[in-house]
Amino acid sequence: MPTVTNDADDALQVLTAGTVHCIDPDELHKLLTSGRQLRVKFGIDPTASDIHLGHTVVLHKLRQFQDLGHLAVLIIGDFTARVGDPTGRSATRPPLSAAEVEDHAQTYIDQVRAVLDFSPDRLELVHNADWLARMDMADVLRLTGRTTVARIMERDDFATRFRDGVPIALSELLYPLLQGTDSVEVRADVELGGTDQLFNNLMGRQLQSAAGMDPQVVMTTPLLEGLDGEKKMSKSLGNYIGIAEPPGEQFGKLMSIPDELMPRYFALTTGWSPDRVEQTVAALADGAIAPVEAKRLLARTIADLYHGPGAGDAAEAEFDRVFKAGQVPSDLPEREVPAAEFPMRLARLLARAELVSSNKEGRRKIEQGGVKIAGEKVTDPDLEVSAADADGQVLQVGKRAWARVRIR
């Protein structure tokens, strides 16, 4: 049995730092004074292949529980992913196949190892298909009898969609009950989640009480703004930093965040202690550290965190070589394009070189003045290039997207 910290007051201060909700602190303090190892639940639905910094905010909080001697119960929602969490959705999610869910789940597990302690006495890894897939119709009817339609419709996203006449699938209405059932099955003492998961997590308290269990403490962490400084970090919005992205990509993206975001990024993404975050933010506020140097510190920290010590320094050196000295990246990717496809418009070549997602986006980037070929800016969206003109040339889109074209 791992050693659990005996100082409940200090533990409570650390664990509640940076949280938005704790329901409730007295219950958590009572659990911490019990001296037993707490079961701290966090569920991930593998609906995509990548984890970004926004996801790691709650993972760092879970790691704090682990470091205090408690057990992280990581639930891979391989069953609930097939339903799709409706949280924050304006329409029903498209269903995923079992194979897609399985592939995403393995990717998630590989990536969260960068944050969580996977020691057997610190982490329990489970899949909710183990109990949800076994439920029959009688089980489902008993579960739905634990709440009311009015209670489910208290969710803002359901209420908004209903008001606007946007369809809501019955399976989506069941989702909070399925997530709450997870809490019953793993006998969670605490459940963590982002602020958008508050309703679902409170359903776990309700179902545990109905099952004669002590209701779990619910704690939520803030949602992290993306690179635009406005909307929450999301891959679909393109404002994200993936934890599996190359360190150079992470470094460059972090150097682009708005200055006003830095205190939140230091607090939510570094995994630092509250004292260290406070000292760094104070130094930033009083001018002891310049904003650009604070960004460099943040970018090195993130690169080291997910790629190992030294990755941040190497990424910084490469950043300076490319963006300060104006040189071509040392790890420039090469993209082969068949000669038979030429001549072609440069906008299409950008897509073939995987620098933009479509010909339309390539055209837009050219019109915006963000495209260079062989170091020369291109402004004509209808420009055609021949195979001879393109072979061996370096394409650049914006500040961080580069590729060398090879003709075959």
Secondary structure as GFF3:
##gff-version 3
##sequence-region A 1 408
A	DSSP	alpha_helix	8	16	.	.	.	ID=ss1
A	DSSP	beta_strand	21	23	.	.	.	ID=ss2
A	DSSP	alpha_helix	25	33	.	.	.	ID=ss3
A	DSSP	beta_strand	39	44	.	.	.	ID=ss4
A	DSSP	alpha_helix	53	67	.	.	.	ID=ss5
A	DSSP	beta_strand	71	76	.	.	.	ID=ss6
A	DSSP	alpha_helix	80	83	.	.	.	ID=ss7
A	DSSP	alpha_helix	98	112	.	.	.	ID=ss8
A	DSSP	beta_strand	123	127	.	.	.	ID=ss9
A	DSSP	alpha_helix	129	132	.	.	.	ID=ss10
A	DSSP	alpha_helix	137	144	.	.	.	ID=ss11
A	DSSP	alpha_helix	149	152	.	.	.	ID=ss12
A	DSSP	alpha_helix	156	163	.	.	.	ID=ss13
A	DSSP	alpha_helix	170	186	.	.	.	ID=ss14
A	DSSP	beta_strand	190	194	.	.	.	ID=ss15
A	DSSP	three_ten_helix	195	197	.	.	.	ID=ss16
A	DSSP	alpha_helix	198	210	.	.	.	ID=ss17
A	DSSP	beta_strand	217	221	.	.	.	ID=ss18
A	DSSP	alpha_helix	247	254	.	.	.	ID=ss19
A	DSSP	three_ten_helix	259	261	.	.	.	ID=ss20
A	DSSP	alpha_helix	262	269	.	.	.	ID=ss21
A	DSSP	alpha_helix	274	285	.	.	.	ID=ss22
A	DSSP	alpha_helix	291	307	.	.	.	ID=ss23
A	DSSP	alpha_helix	311	319	.	.	.	ID=ss24
A	DSSP	pi_helix	320	324	.	.	.	ID=ss25
A	DSSP	beta_strand	334	337	.	.	.	ID=ss26
A	DSSP	three_ten_helix	339	341	.	.	.	ID=ss27
A	DSSP	beta_strand	344	345	.	.	.	ID=ss28
A	DSSP	alpha_helix	346	352	.	.	.	ID=ss29
A	DSSP	alpha_helix	359	367	.	.	.	ID=ss30
A	DSSP	beta_strand	371	373	.	.	.	ID=ss31
A	DSSP	beta_strand	376	377	.	.	.	ID=ss32
A	DSSP	beta_strand	384	385	.	.	.	ID=ss33
A	DSSP	alpha_helix	387	390	.	.	.	ID=ss34
A	DSSP	beta_strand	394	397	.	.	.	ID=ss35
A	DSSP	beta_strand	401	407	.	.	.	ID=ss36
###
